[in-house]
Amino acid sequence: MPRVHDLCARIQNGFRSRLQSISIPETKMNLAITSTLYREGFLSSVVRGSHKGPDMEYTPTTNDNVATRRLWLSLKYKDNEPVLQQMGVVSKPSKRVTFTVTEMKHLASGRRAKFIKPLQPGEIAIMNTSRGVLELQEAIKKNVGGEILCRAS
């Protein structure tokens, strides 16, 4: 499993430092999570690039350039305040947290599921399911359970 805690820390530190954009290693998991954050309105854009900056034209990732490939995230602010206030890992390599659809509905409706606190208004949870990386509400609509990776508010 790619290091989700590293991604959460980089994004959170970027917002705390009031940076315009940050770069993170390009992996399938990082791309899926950041795409979900983009769809939910926490990021302005997600662009592929190299360690020098975003690409102006498409450059495929190959075995020769995989070490230099990055995802460039444009961070979003509203009234000079970060849109993403907090982002934290739920499932760790030492303690994987998986939910059934019923437990996910409890979490979304404001009730505790296992040892996880319920979602607050404006908060999302990102799940790794058999149908890919989905937001909690999407996973409930598709009726598929899975591992909860992180929470963002």
C-alpha positions as a printed NumPy array, in Angstrom:
array([[  0.   ,   0.   ,   0.   ],
       [  1.437,   3.404,  -0.934],
       [  2.012,   5.682,   2.006],
       [ -1.283,   7.546,   2.409],
       [ -0.031,   9.255,   5.569],
       [  2.75 ,  10.895,   3.525],
       [  0.192,  12.294,   1.073],
       [ -2.018,  13.605,   3.894],
       [  0.956,  15.262,   5.611],
       [  2.214,  16.909,   2.409],
       [ -1.206,  18.341,   1.541],
       [ -1.872,  19.532,   5.079],
       [  1.595,  21.124,   5.353],
       [  1.112,  22.842,   1.989],
       [ -2.133,  24.43 ,   3.176],
       [ -0.622,  25.445,   6.523],
       [  2.303,  27.094,   4.731],
       [ -0.137,  28.93 ,   2.425],
       [  1.542,  27.529,  -0.677],
       [ -0.056,  28.012,  -4.095],
       [  0.921,  24.545,  -5.353],
       [  2.782,  21.466,  -4.15 ],
       [  4.218,  18.378,  -5.794],
       [  3.769,  14.8  ,  -4.647],
       [  5.122,  11.521,  -6.071],
       [  3.052,  10.189,  -8.959],
       [  1.486,   6.867,  -7.983],
       [ -1.885,   5.392,  -8.879],
       [ -3.083,   5.706,  -5.282],
       [ -1.959,   9.346,  -4.98 ],
       [ -3.663,  10.155,  -8.288],
       [ -6.902,   8.477,  -7.19 ],
       [ -6.996,  10.229,  -3.811],
       [ -6.142,  13.667,  -5.206],
       [ -8.713,  13.229,  -7.982],
       [-11.334,  12.553,  -5.318],
       [-10.23 ,  15.653,  -3.39 ],
       [-10.463,  17.654,  -6.628],
       [-13.984,  16.352,  -7.38 ],
       [-15.081,  17.229,  -3.837],
       [-13.758,  20.804,  -4.193],
       [-10.721,  20.744,  -1.893],
       [ -8.152,  21.303,  -4.7  ],
       [ -8.123,  23.708,  -7.682],
       [ -6.324,  21.353, -10.056],
       [ -4.294,  18.154, -10.34 ],
       [ -1.655,  18.143, -13.117],
       [  1.032,  15.626, -14.017],
       [  4.578,  16.832, -14.372],
       [  8.208,  16.306, -13.509],
       [ 10.273,  17.401, -10.526],
       [ 10.907,  20.692, -12.358],
       [  7.236,  21.645, -12.781],
       [  3.944,  20.751, -14.462],
       [  4.08 ,  19.42 , -18.032],
       [  3.02 ,  21.723, -20.864],
       [  2.272,  18.707, -23.071],
       [  1.557,  15.076, -22.224],
       [  4.621,  13.027, -21.256],
       [  4.008,   9.334, -20.558],
       [  5.497,   7.734, -17.468],
       [  8.069,   5.093, -18.399],
       [ 10.591,   3.009, -16.475],
       [ 13.278,   5.551, -17.414],
       [ 11.524,   8.625, -15.97 ],
       [  9.373,   7.153, -13.176],
       [ 11.614,   8.572, -10.418],
       [ 11.164,  12.167, -11.634],
       [  7.387,  12.075, -12.221],
       [  5.232,  14.183,  -9.893],
       [  1.637,  15.273,  -9.468],
       [  1.29 ,  19.036,  -9.078],
       [ -1.632,  20.094,  -6.883],
       [ -3.015,  23.641,  -6.912],
       [ -4.29 ,  24.342,  -3.425],
       [ -7.612,  26.128,  -2.978],
       [ -8.283,  29.036,  -0.62 ],
       [-11.483,  30.954,   0.148],
       [-11.331,  34.378,   1.826],
       [ -7.601,  33.791,   2.408],
       [ -8.382,  30.652,   4.474],
       [ -7.545,  27.102,   3.36 ],
       [-10.517,  25.133,   2.018],
       [ -9.065,  21.938,   3.513],
       [ -8.732,  22.43 ,   7.257],
       [ -7.701,  18.948,   8.329],
       [ -6.763,  15.696,   6.632],
       [ -5.883,  12.563,   8.523],
       [ -5.211,   8.883,   7.971],
       [ -7.659,   6.355,   9.399],
       [ -6.375,   3.011,   8.137],
       [ -2.7  ,   2.316,   8.804],
       [ -0.479,  -0.587,   7.729],
       [ -0.523,  -1.839,  11.338],
       [ -4.318,  -1.472,  11.707],
       [ -6.446,  -1.802,   8.58 ],
       [-10.   ,  -0.533,   9.003],
       [-12.575,  -2.087,   6.685],
       [-16.291,  -1.358,   6.632],
       [-19.354,  -3.09 ,   5.271],
       [-21.998,  -0.992,   3.538],
       [-24.128,  -1.004,   6.716],
       [-21.239,   0.319,   8.816],
       [-20.533,   2.98 ,   6.182],
       [-24.161,   4.127,   6.377],
       [-23.801,   4.435,  10.168],
       [-20.692,   6.567,   9.71 ],
       [-22.37 ,   8.82 ,   7.138],
       [-25.551,   9.263,   9.171],
       [-23.793,  10.507,  12.302],
       [-23.377,   7.307,  14.287],
       [-20.155,   5.677,  15.398],
       [-18.957,   2.662,  13.394],
       [-16.432,   0.388,  15.13 ],
       [-14.058,   2.843,  16.838],
       [-14.314,   5.566,  14.151],
       [-16.089,   8.824,  14.988],
       [-18.969,   9.807,  12.679],
       [-18.447,  12.238,   9.816],
       [-19.225,  15.873,  10.567],
       [-20.999,  18.174,   8.058],
       [-18.582,  19.115,   5.273],
       [-16.273,  16.189,   6.028],
       [-15.535,  13.397,   3.55 ],
       [-14.02 ,   9.953,   3.894],
       [-12.014,   8.335,   1.1  ],
       [-12.43 ,   4.571,   0.692],
       [-10.404,   1.962,  -1.171],
       [-12.962,  -0.455,  -2.602],
       [-13.058,  -3.241,  -5.14 ],
       [-14.3  ,  -0.616,  -7.618],
       [-11.397,   1.746,  -7.003],
       [-10.881,   4.707,  -4.702],
       [-14.239,   6.32 ,  -3.919],
       [-15.681,   8.895,  -1.571],
       [-17.854,   7.381,   1.181],
       [-21.155,   8.543,  -0.336],
       [-20.209,   7.159,  -3.769],
       [-19.31 ,   3.808,  -2.196],
       [-22.675,   3.684,  -0.422],
       [-24.496,   4.48 ,  -3.698],
       [-22.576,   1.71 ,  -5.48 ],
       [-23.306,  -0.617,  -2.531],
       [-19.676,  -1.616,  -2.04 ],
       [-17.667,  -1.767,   1.193],
       [-13.934,  -1.423,   1.637],
       [-11.013,   0.044,   3.542],
       [-11.283,   3.619,   4.791],
       [ -8.044,   5.408,   3.891],
       [ -8.422,   8.969,   5.17 ],
       [-10.77 ,  11.773,   6.194],
       [-10.755,  15.382,   5.053],
       [-12.668,  18.427,   6.218]])
